[in-house]
């Protein structure tokens, strides 16, 4: 095993080798768990393009009518966009509902006791069983070899143990159904056996909560001493399992909730995380990227940065972090012409930079300081909603994860109808979106909506100005994402 962990820089590589000598890993190796996981290993299947699918569906449903409008002389782009980008109240029976994303909250129970200082979850009565979740996952049908991206969250999903990552667990069920899973976890129960199980089951991505490189800060956030070491141990176990099995999945992301407790340490935290990234000659690995999440919930207003502090963070602190990033690119041997600023190369890291804002930093900071960081990025319509869903453990289905927080009327209930049937039945609700219930719209959803709107405008322009020569291929939705 001397060649193990060669993809990591020397200090982190040595720490992984030391971990391999711990009692937990020695017992796991002696029990043959690595060989067993290797024999059972599955590969994450390809998924629908979350940006392309809404465009494809809207063109299928509305494209003929919009092209007829153009043929009849309509040239106003906004009227054409309204016609192309508005979902119909009735979904035709002959057009299949295709999901690019399905979020499943497997339960609100959590092994982080006491809970994190910023936890603001709203539990519901839990009626879904493992058998019901499996049945829901088996109903997912890939289209042309592309499946649904399934996001598993809680509470803490890993408390389900083998029911989640075992040979008959939810993740393996989803993978075999053609869906790729993403797991959101605090990593406390990422033992060697669990890590091997997750990798072997074909987990595609994993989001691990880590808010600081300083143990005292992380422990204060978790309200218990020793939590930082537990989280790092779980992360190390997962990276160990990947190396032992010789695969690159799941891709790891680190979720950092941005609060007054950790904001000003961000440049040093970024340096700490970059030291754990896999080495890629002349490039930067996308593995172990950071995702900054502004703390939400009215009860957390004392933890939230003020407008002035947000301005300071995205100027002084962000510039300091960018200097760390520039040093890292040089150290990695990234050619000068391929280097870029932190917000250019890793835009989703920043809640301010990842989407187009209808205003400057000061205007955004005012809203973020009031707990509404997404106000300036909402599109005039929600284009993504019918291509996704989110189910709570009581079986209630919502359009998105943001709605499971604001809790408007649900789209439906999976005990009474399928996810697809609930979407078909609730299409008239889309006329009211975005609305007050969308104040906490996640940045990822906003990025999809903005991209879809731009692609729809491109499609309209191609229809308004068709190719002049027979050799010019028309701009179709699939070409927009080449």
N, C-alpha and C positions, 0 to 999 in steps of 0.2 A: 504493500500500500504506500510505498515511498513516493509514487507519482501522484498521489491524491492531492487535491486542492491547489494544483498548479495554476488554476485560473485566478487565484487571489494573490494580492500583494503579500510580501513576506511576513509582516507582523500579524496580520489576520490569518494567514495560512498556518502559522505556528500555533495560534490559539485554537484553531479547528483540530489540529493534530493532537493537542493536549486533551481536547474534549473527547476525541476518539478513544483515549485511554481511561476515561472515567468508567466507574462500575456499571452505569446504565448502558453504555455502549458496548462494553466487554460482554455483558450478559446477552445483549441483543445479538451480537455477532455469534456468540457461542450457541445460541438457540437456533441459528440458521435463518433468522428473520430476513436478512438481506437477500439471501438466495430465494426465499419464498416470495418476497416482494418482486424480485426480478422476473420470476416465472410468470407472475400474474400481471405484469405491468401493462397499462394501457396508455395510449397517446391522446392528448386532448384533440378533439375533432375540430375542423374549421368551422367558423361561425359566420352568421350574416354580418355584413358591413352595416354598422349602426348608422352611418351617415348616408349610405346609398339606399338602404331599404325604404325609408319614407319617401324619397324621390321616386323610386320605382313604383311604389304603390299609388302615390298621388297621380303620376302620369298615367298609370293604368286606369284609374278611376275617373280622372278629369281631363286627360290629355285630348281626347277626341272633341270634347265640347270647346276647349280653349282654342284648338286649331280651327274649329268652325268659326269662332268669334273673330279670329285673325283673318280668315278667308272673307268674312263679311265686313272687313274694314276696321276692326278694333285695333288701336295702336297704343292705348294707354297702358303702360307697363303695370301700374298699381292695380288696375281693374283686372288685367290678365293674371297677375299674381294672386289676387283674391279668389279668382275662379279656379286657378290651378292648385293653390295651397290650402283651400278650405275642404276639410273632410266632409263627405256627404252624410246626411242624417241616416241614410239606409245603405248598408254594405251589401252589394250584390251577391247573391248566393253562389254565382259561378266564380267569384274571385276569392281565393283562399286568404285567410288572415295569417300573416306570417309575423313571427315574433323575433326581434333581434335581441331582446333583453327581457329576462324574467327574474325579478327579485323575490326571494323567499325568506321571510323572517321565521326561523325554525323554533323560536321560543324566546321569552324574555328573561329566563333564568341566567344567572351569571356567577362564575366562580370568583369574580373580583369582589371580595367582601372585606371591608366596606367598599361600596362602589366608587368609581372615579369621581373627583370633585365636580366635573362638568356633566355627568350623566343626567340626561333629561328624558329618558324613555318613558313611554306611556303604555304600560302593560295592558293586555286584553286577556279575556278568558281563552285558554289554550285548548282547542278541540282537535287540531290536526295531529294525526298520529304518523309514525314512520311509514306505515302502509299507505296512508292517504297521500303523503308527500311523494312516495314512489309512483303511485298511480298517476299523479299529476305530471311527474317527470316523463313517464312512459308515453303520455299523450302528445308530447312534443314530437313534431315530425320535421326532419330536415327537408329543405327545399333545394334541389339541385346540389346536394352534398353539403349545404351550409346549414348549420344548426343554430339553436338559440344559445345566447350567452346567459348562464344562470348564476345569479349572485346570491350567495348563502350568507346570511347574517343572523344576528340575534339582538339581545342577550349574547351569550357566548356559545357558538355552535359546537365547539370541541367537547363540551360536556356530554354530548350524545355518544362520544366514543366510537366504537365499531359500527354503530348504527349510521354514523356519518362516513367514516373512512374505511370500514372493513370490507371483506369480500362480497357481502350482500348489502353494503351501505348505500346511502343516497348518492354519493359522488360517482361511484362506479355505475349505479343505475342510470344516472344522467349521461355519463360518458358513452355507455352502450347505446343510449337512445339518440346519440348524435349531438348532444349538448355539451358545451365546455363550461366548467364551473369555476367560479371565483369565490374564495372564502375570505370573510372578514373576521379576524380573531385577535384576541389579546395575547395569544401565544403561551399562556401559562401551562396549558396541557399539551403543548407540542413536545411530547416525549419522543425518544428514538423510534418506538414502535408506531406512534401516531404519525410521525413525519414520514416514515417509510410507507405507511398505509395511504397517506394523502398523495404522495408521488406515484405510487403504484396504481392508484385508482384513476389516474389521469387528470388530476387537478390542474387547471390551466393557469390560474393566477391566485395569488394570496395577498391580502392586505393585512399587515401587522401593525398594531397601534404602538407607536413609539414617539414620545413627545420631547425627549431631551437626551443629550449625551451625558448629563450629570445625574448620577444616582440619586442625590438628595432631592433634585427637582422632580424626577420621575416618581420617586417614592412619595413625595408630597402630593402629587397629582393622584396617585393610586391610594393615598392615605394609609400606606402600610410599608414598613421598612423591608427592603430586600426585593421589591417588585422589579426594579430595573434589571437586576441580575437574572431574575426568572424570565423576563421577556427576552433578554439577550441569549439566554440558554436555549429557549425555544427556537429563536431565529437560527442559532448555530446548528441545532439539531436538524432543521429543515434543509439548510445548505449542505450539511453532512449527508443527509439522505439522498439529495440530488447527485452529489459527487459519487457516492458509493454505487448508485444505480446507473451512473453514466448518462444522465439526461439533463436537459436544461429547463424542464418544467417542474413546478410552477414558476412563472415569473413573479418576483417579489416586489411589492410596493410597500412603502412605509407611510402610514397615516399619522400626521402630526396635527393635533388640535392646537391652534394658535391662541394663546391667552397671555395675560400679563405675567404669568409665571415663567414663560419660556421664550417670549418673543425676542428679547434683546440678546439671547445666546445663539440665535439662529446661524450666524456665520460659522461659529465653532461647531455647532451641531452638524451643519452641512459638511464640514471637513471630516468629522467623525464618520459620517455615513459614507462619504466618498472613499474612505479608507477600507470599507468593506466590499466595495463594488468589485465584480469580476473584471479581470484585465482583458482588454481587447486592443490589440496592437493598432495604433494610429486612429483609434476611435474611442467612443465612450459607451459603455454598456447601458442599456435601458433598465437593467436589473437593479433593484434596490433604489429606485427613484423615490423621492420624497413628494408627498402630497399635503400641502398646507390647507387646513380646514378652519375657517374662523369659528370660534366657539359660538354655539347657537343656544336658543332658549332664553326666555325672559328671566328665569331664575339665575342665569349665569351673567347677568349684566355687570356684576362687580368683577368678573373675570375678563370681560370683553375689553379690548383696546378702545380708547376714545378716538374720536375723529382725528385729533391732533397726533395721537400715538400711531394710528394707522398711516398717516402721512409720513411720520418719521420712519416707520418701519419700511415703507416702500420707497424711501429715498436713502437715508443714511445706512440703515441696517441692510437693505437689499444691495446697495452698492458694495458694502463690505463683503457680503456673501458672494457677489459677482466676482470680486477679486480672488476669493478662494477658488471659485469655479475656473477662472482664467488660468490660475496656477496649475490646477488639476489637468486642464486640457493640454498645457505645455508638457507636463510630466507624462501624460499618456502618449505624447508624440502625435497629437492631432495636427495635421497640416494647417498652416496659418490661415489659408483661404477657406478652410472648413470650420474654423472656430467661430464661436458666436457668444453673445451675451447669454446669461443664465435664463432670462425670460424668453429668449428666442429659441434656445435649444431644448429647454424643458418647460414649455409654457404652462402645462397643467399643474406644475408645482405651485403656481401662484394664483390665488383666487382673483387677483386684480388683472393679471396679464393673460389668463387663459382664454378670455372671451373679449369681444369688442364691447367697450363701454360707451354709452351715450353721454359722455361727460368726461371731465378731467379727474385727476387723482383726488383733488380736494372734494369734488362733488361725490365721488365714490366713497371717500373716507367718511363723509358725513353720514351717508346711509349705512355703511358698514358699522360705524360707531353706534348707530341706532338699532343694530341687529338685522339690517336688511342689505347684505352685501350684493345681492343679485338684482336689485331694483333696476339698474341701468343697463342690464344685458338681456332683459326679456324681449323676445320677438313679438310681433303683433298677433301671431297665431302660434298655437302649439302644434308643430308638425310631427312630433315624435310619438305622441301618446298612444295611438292605436297599434304601434309596432312594439309595445312593451307592456308590462304589467308588474304588479307587486302584490304579494299575498301575505297577510298577517296570520299568526298561528290560530286565530279563530275562524279562518277560512275566508275572511273578507278580502276582496280584491280591489285594488286602487290603480289609477293610471300610472302612478310613479312613486318612488320612494319619498319624494317631498310631500305628497298627499298623505302618506302614512304618518306624517308628523302633524300636518295641519288638520287632518281628519275631516274632509268634507264627506258628503254621502258617498259610499263606496260604489264602484262600478257594478259589483255583483258579489256573489258568494260561490265559492268553488264546490260547496256541498250541494248546491242547487243546479249549477250549470258549469260547463267547462270554461276555461280561461278565454278561449276563442269566442264562445257563445256570449259571454258577458260583455266582451268588446263589441260584438255585433249589436247587441241589444242597447248599449249605452252610447252609441255614436252621437245622438243629439246633444249629449252633455258637452261635447267639444266646442260647441258654439260659445260657451262661456269661458273658455280658456284662451290665454291666461287670465286669471282673476285674483281676488284677494287670497284664495287658498294657495296661490303660487308664489307667495312672498319669499318662501324659503327654497325656491327652485334650485336644485343642485347645479353646480358649475358644469358638470359633464352633460347634463340635459340641455343647459343653455348653449354649450358649444355645439351640440348636435343640431339644435334648432337653428342657430345662426348659419351653420354650414349648409343645412338643407335649404334654407331660404336663398342663400347665395347660388346654390346649384339650380334651384327652380328659376331664378332670374336668368341664369345662363341658358337654360333650356328655352325660355321664352324668347331671348334674344336670337337664338338659332332659328326658332320658328319664324320670327319677324324678318330675319335676314338670312334666308337659306343659302347654301353654297352656290357660287356662281358657275362652277364647272362640274361636269359629271364626275370628275375624279375626286372631288371633295366629299368625304364621308360626312353624313349628317351627324350632328351632336346629339347623341341619345344618352339617357341617364347612365347606362353602364360605362360609356366613354368618359363621363365626368370624373370617374374615379380610377382611371388608368394610371 
